[in-house]
């Protein structure tokens, strides 16, 4: 899910993380390494989480991308995974996935072999052109990376790749848009169990990745999560659903990774064309969380936060009887959170202004009046204190 989310910053979904994982795993297996490949594949999936903009994502796809840009997103990615217990062991793989082979001895810590494999797999993948038949590109790709055997790339890893590159099936698997073999990598021995704390940490990681796209929304997802969970508890929801509301708040804007920064940070009203692009973010939030197959409540509550009771919302145009209490709470939480935050074009509104605007939306049958009343009765507690409270976990 997270790999696909990061790919949304490529002006389209190119499956970069999955393809790098597929290439890296095949190199790993060809080298007959006895260790478990799970860390390699998971790190491959999310190796670019340190990239925070469309522009940087595009620049990183250049084979000779700026060393400063590459180093920066490696540092940011390593910092981000450190906050998640089940991912923190990947820190040095992600930190060094662009470290040149000739620079390995200069590093303060050991550069994992997995990082060196991802380094080559990543550069191979960026050389693949989607508008040209894959087998017509093989010679050029091989010739390009071969020039840097022993400088950019580990010679042993390069030799394994050269052996694989002779197989047409290897390349066709990477470019096959009908079967997406790179999306179905099986680990018979992999059994990662995530408890509530792990799930919360992972969702919080996703929130940080989204919110860092704009300096004006640095804590937006966290605030919405806090407001929504506080409202859920005050509306009588049980603790499991309150937890799901918090996750929905953390994940509700993950689809915004598909929206260019010039739209997210625009000072002023969006044009009709820009607004149409903005409206896709809740659709992608739905699609991304749906990939998990086990969090349908979180998926719905996260992605329905711009739906309205009269059916005028987006992207599904659901109506009142199709929106349960969790979805209604998320809608109110998102509006209240947004109105009280400073934005590029205005300062945050105060209690009276916010409640007046919310009641007007209630009168127009857009949002739930009962939820708005609960917010009004506990406004200071929820808006000014909830964001500082500890998680329900």
URKA-V741359 format. One record per backbone hydrogen bond with DSSP energy under -0.5 kcal/mol. CO is the residue of the C=O (numbers start at 1). NH is the residue of the N-H. Records with the same first field share a line. If there is no record, write none. Layout:
CO=NH, NH
This chain:
1=5
2=6
3=7
4=8
5=8
6=9
7=10
8=11
12=10, 14
15=19
16=20
17=21
18=22
19=23
20=24
21=25
22=26
23=27
24=28
25=29
26=30
27=31
28=33
29=32
37=41
38=42
39=43
40=44
41=45
42=46
43=47
44=47
46=49
48=51
53=57
54=58
55=59
56=60
57=61
58=61
59=62
62=65
66=70
67=71
68=72
69=73
70=74
71=75
72=76
73=77
74=78
75=79
76=80
77=81
78=82
80=83
81=84
83=85
84=87, 88
87=90
88=91
90=94
91=95
92=96
94=97
96=99
100=103
101=104
103=106
104=107
110=112
112=116
113=117
114=118
115=119
116=120
117=121
118=122
119=123
120=124
121=125
122=126
123=127
124=127, 128
125=128
128=130
129=132
133=136, 137
134=137, 138
137=141
138=142
139=143
140=144
141=145
142=146
143=147
145=148
146=149
148=151, 152, 153
151=102
152=101
153=150
154=158
155=159
156=160
157=161
158=162
159=163
160=164
161=165
162=166
163=166
164=167
166=168
167=170, 171
168=172
169=173
170=174
171=175
172=176
175=177
176=180
180=183
181=184
184=186
187=190
191=193
192=194
193=195
195=199
196=200
197=201
198=202
199=203
200=204
201=205
202=206
203=207
204=208
205=209
206=210
207=211
208=212
210=213
211=214
214=217
215=218
217=220
219=223
220=224
221=225
222=226
223=227
224=228
225=229
226=230
227=231
228=232
229=233
230=234
231=235
232=237
233=236
238=242
239=243
240=244
241=245
242=246
243=247
244=248
245=249
246=250
247=251
248=252
251=254
253=256
254=257
255=258
256=259
258=260
260=263, 264
261=265
263=266
266=268
271=275
272=276
273=277
274=278
275=279
277=280
278=281
280=284
281=285
282=286
283=287
284=288
285=289
286=290
287=291
288=291
289=292
290=293
295=299
296=300
297=301
298=302
299=303
300=304
302=305
304=307
306=314
308=311
309=320
318=311
319=322
320=323
322=324
324=328
325=329
326=330
327=331
328=332
329=333
330=334
331=335
332=336
333=337
334=338
335=339
336=340
337=341
338=341
339=349
343=346
346=343
350=354
351=355
352=356
353=357
354=358
355=359
356=360
357=361
358=362
359=363
360=364
361=366, 367
362=365
365=310
366=309
368=372
369=373
370=374
371=375
372=376
373=377
374=378
375=378
376=379
378=382
379=383, 384
380=384, 385
381=386
382=386
385=388, 389
386=389
